[in-house]
Amino acid sequence: MEQKKIESFVKKQRVCFISSLDEDSCPNIKAMLKPRKTNGLKEFFFSTNTSSLRVKQYRKNPNASIYFYHKGLFSYTGVMLVGKMEVLTDEVIKNSLWRKGDTIYYRKGPSDPDYCVLKFTAGKGRYYRDLKTIDFEVK
């Protein structure tokens, strides 16, 4: 499977699941809206609250994975990417991902201290479809 085809699949999904590790190294999973920005299958950028549990967990342990899926009538497709998650508070990146409606969540705009960006960088992945699994390195 070409990574471009997997990338095309990922871009069509509206929801992504992100995982972090708690203080006992147990996985914690959360559904998120699709990434605000992507760079192939290598980098994914999400908006979130600085005060969130995930941010606290990623600051302690950046190991993470993200998962995209689609369930059709007769088939299921899933993509898991494994890598590291960074918490970014730089004004330039925050401004670049800001959307007009975000003031509902962050009343002070892109400079709101409770607004930050999660940057996921993938190292490897796993693609599943029609009872077949393919492991791959992210390029």
ABEGO torsion letter per residue (X at the ends): XBAAAAAAAAAABABBBBBBBBAAGBBBBBBBBBBABBBEAABBBBBBBAABAAAAAAAABABBBBBBBBBBAABBBBBBBBBBBBBBABAAAAAAABBAAAAAABAAEAABAABBBBBBBBABBBBBBGGBBBBBBBX
